[in-house]
Amino acid sequence: MTTTSRRWVLARHVEGAPSPEDFRLETVQLPALEDGQFIARTILASVDPGMRSRLSGGDSYAGAMKIGEGIDGFAVIQVVESRNPAYAVGDVLAAGGGWREHIVSDGRGLIQKIPAEWAGRGVPLGAWIGVLGVPGLTAWFGMHRVAQAKEGETLLVTSAAGPVGATAGQIGKRLGMRVVGVAGGPRKCAWLEDEAGFDTVIDYKAVPDLTAAIAEACPRGVDVLFDNVGNESIDRVLPMMRMRGRVVVSGQVADYNVEPQDRYGLKNTSVLITHRVRMEGLVVFDDIRQFAEAQAQMAAWIADGSLKIAIEEFDGLERLPEAFCGLFRGENFGRRLVRLAADPG
Ligand SMILES: NC(=O)c1ccc[n+]([C@@H]2O[C@H](COP(=O)([O-])OP(=O)(O)OC[C@H]3O[C@@H](n4cnc5c(N)ncnc54)[C@H](OP(=O)(O)O)[C@@H]3O)[C@@H](O)[C@H]2O)c1
């Protein structure tokens, strides 16, 4: 049995864009298990833009990380030793694991046994920490509960090629919406139009005037803005919101690397009054009781090929910081995961 394990810890608080030097790889001793605990090995670990908000030393909706603390994140793991009757050796789980080779768990927290029935039906393991995990569920509850999106409406999605944005847009299409995406670069834009079925996609890195491009793509205005980017992005679209429109504040990827006092300030909020627009954020865990229902529906769509997913894999624990830092340069194509071990047979 393995007695040591490697993990990434925070080497220093991050200022501005994260860099690999902000993280340090260390070897730790695995403890002898107590009753109720299990040890799992990591198969796939995720990198998420939202993790950035905990790395600067200030509190966000999740607490700030201290220097020397292990980096958290979602992971697909497999139990290798157990003294917890609920988790047997061999069980494959989606869980809060982190950038580490092994996880020692007391069985509490967000842990899901990955349902075996989907394994042979074209639903990859990585989907359970992607479209069937927090990113996809954010899209699901953002679109349904927060936006209350409806047939015939216009949906605008920013960072549209990420796992949250691409899922939100595809849910919009299923609801009968006209779906417009904003994403960076021709590859992402082509995938969104040709594979994910978006009606129009704007490459914000190529257009001379993004505001004009959005106005042209949404001639009747925007009913639902699903924003993953941040204040400037929201402020640009506010004047285009239709009466009783909804702004879903999902994420702020452009603002995570900027100190709060230096962030773009919203200017166009009068439209919230004049057009009775509702702007609402979400933390996906608020909807945890409905996760299973949403996952079953989306798993069926992945299996029948009607929900397109993009998963990009890096190999090896060593590559986690590099994979994470690239998110803020737009380098990821879909859900970015790092593989530490092959899928269990
Ligand atoms: N509220 C919740 O409960 C919840 C849960 C999960 C995730 N989220 C949020 O949802 C958002 C999307 O997450 P995701 O996992 O799908 O990641 P993602 O959209 O793939 O995020 C990375 C992408 O963000 C874009 N980006 C990076 N820097 C940018 C900048 N300065 N300006 C504009 N775009 C920039 C890039 O795409 P382009 O190449 O297209 O620019 C990059 O590829 C994130 O903000 C995340 O924090 C919220």
The ligand as an SDF file (V2000), in Angstrom:
LIG
                    3D

 48 52  0  0  0  0  0  0  0  0999 V2000
  -21.8070   30.4810   -9.9950 N   0  0  0  0  0  0  0  0  0  0  0  0
  -21.3890   29.2290   -9.8850 C   0  0  0  0  0  0  0  0  0  0  0  0
  -21.8450   28.4530   -9.0410 O   0  0  0  0  0  0  0  0  0  0  0  0
  -20.3080   28.7610  -10.8340 C   0  0  0  0  0  0  0  0  0  0  0  0
  -19.9100   27.4220  -10.8730 C   0  0  0  0  0  0  0  0  0  0  0  0
  -18.9280   27.0360  -11.8060 C   0  0  0  0  0  0  0  0  0  0  0  0
  -18.3520   27.9850  -12.6530 C   0  0  0  0  0  0  0  0  0  0  0  0
  -18.7550   29.2910  -12.5410 N   0  0  0  0  0  0  0  0  0  0  0  0
  -18.1670   30.3250  -13.4130 C   0  0  0  0  0  0  0  0  0  0  0  0
  -18.5850   30.1170  -14.7270 O   0  0  0  0  0  0  0  0  0  0  0  0
  -17.6320   30.6980  -15.6100 C   0  0  0  0  0  0  0  0  0  0  0  0
  -17.3190   29.7250  -16.7310 C   0  0  0  0  0  0  0  0  0  0  0  0
  -16.6490   28.5990  -16.1840 O   0  0  0  0  0  0  0  0  0  0  0  0
  -16.0960   27.4330  -17.0850 P   0  0  0  0  0  0  0  0  0  0  0  0
  -15.6670   26.3570  -16.1890 O   0  0  0  0  0  0  0  0  0  0  0  0
  -17.0680   27.1470  -18.1710 O   0  0  0  0  0  0  0  0  0  0  0  0
  -14.7690   28.0690  -17.6760 O   0  0  0  0  0  0  0  0  0  0  0  0
  -14.4250   28.7500  -19.0590 P   0  0  0  0  0  0  0  0  0  0  0  0
  -15.6010   29.5410  -19.5660 O   0  0  0  0  0  0  0  0  0  0  0  0
  -13.8380   27.7530  -19.9680 O   0  0  0  0  0  0  0  0  0  0  0  0
  -13.2960   29.7670  -18.5680 O   0  0  0  0  0  0  0  0  0  0  0  0
  -12.1040   29.9540  -19.2380 C   0  0  0  0  0  0  0  0  0  0  0  0
  -12.3780   30.8120  -20.4720 C   0  0  0  0  0  0  0  0  0  0  0  0
  -12.7030   32.1270  -20.0520 O   0  0  0  0  0  0  0  0  0  0  0  0
  -12.4200   33.0080  -21.0890 C   0  0  0  0  0  0  0  0  0  0  0  0
  -11.6390   34.1420  -20.5590 N   0  0  0  0  0  0  0  0  0  0  0  0
  -10.5090   34.0770  -19.8270 C   0  0  0  0  0  0  0  0  0  0  0  0
  -10.0830   35.3160  -19.5350 N   0  0  0  0  0  0  0  0  0  0  0  0
  -10.9690   36.1660  -20.1040 C   0  0  0  0  0  0  0  0  0  0  0  0
  -11.0710   37.5810  -20.1820 C   0  0  0  0  0  0  0  0  0  0  0  0
  -10.1760   38.3690  -19.5770 N   0  0  0  0  0  0  0  0  0  0  0  0
  -12.1170   38.1190  -20.8490 N   0  0  0  0  0  0  0  0  0  0  0  0
  -13.0250   37.3330  -21.4500 C   0  0  0  0  0  0  0  0  0  0  0  0
  -12.9840   35.9790  -21.4220 N   0  0  0  0  0  0  0  0  0  0  0  0
  -11.9630   35.4210  -20.7600 C   0  0  0  0  0  0  0  0  0  0  0  0
  -11.5760   32.2580  -22.1100 C   0  0  0  0  0  0  0  0  0  0  0  0
  -12.4240   31.9250  -23.1980 O   0  0  0  0  0  0  0  0  0  0  0  0
  -12.3700   32.7850  -24.5650 P   0  0  0  0  0  0  0  0  0  0  0  0
  -11.2370   32.2290  -25.3580 O   0  0  0  0  0  0  0  0  0  0  0  0
  -13.6880   32.5480  -25.1610 O   0  0  0  0  0  0  0  0  0  0  0  0
  -12.1060   34.1890  -24.1440 O   0  0  0  0  0  0  0  0  0  0  0  0
  -11.1950   30.9980  -21.3670 C   0  0  0  0  0  0  0  0  0  0  0  0
  -10.9810   29.9170  -22.2330 O   0  0  0  0  0  0  0  0  0  0  0  0
  -16.4090   31.0460  -14.7770 C   0  0  0  0  0  0  0  0  0  0  0  0
  -16.3730   32.4480  -14.5760 O   0  0  0  0  0  0  0  0  0  0  0  0
  -16.6510   30.3110  -13.4830 C   0  0  0  0  0  0  0  0  0  0  0  0
  -16.0630   30.9360  -12.3880 O   0  0  0  0  0  0  0  0  0  0  0  0
  -19.7250   29.6800  -11.6760 C   0  0  0  0  0  0  0  0  0  0  0  0
  1  2  1  0
  2  3  2  0
  2  4  1  0
  4  5  1  0
  4 48  2  0
  5  6  2  0
  6  7  1  0
  7  8  2  0
  8  9  1  0
  8 48  1  0
  9 10  1  0
  9 46  1  0
 10 11  1  0
 11 12  1  0
 11 44  1  0
 12 13  1  0
 13 14  1  0
 14 15  2  0
 14 16  1  0
 14 17  1  0
 17 18  1  0
 18 19  2  0
 18 20  1  0
 18 21  1  0
 21 22  1  0
 22 23  1  0
 23 24  1  0
 23 42  1  0
 24 25  1  0
 25 26  1  0
 25 36  1  0
 26 27  1  0
 26 35  1  0
 27 28  2  0
 28 29  1  0
 29 30  1  0
 29 35  2  0
 30 31  1  0
 30 32  2  0
 32 33  1  0
 33 34  2  0
 34 35  1  0
 36 37  1  0
 36 42  1  0
 37 38  1  0
 38 39  2  0
 38 40  1  0
 38 41  1  0
 42 43  1  0
 44 45  1  0
 44 46  1  0
 46 47  1  0
M  CHG  2   8   1  16  -1
M  END
$$$$
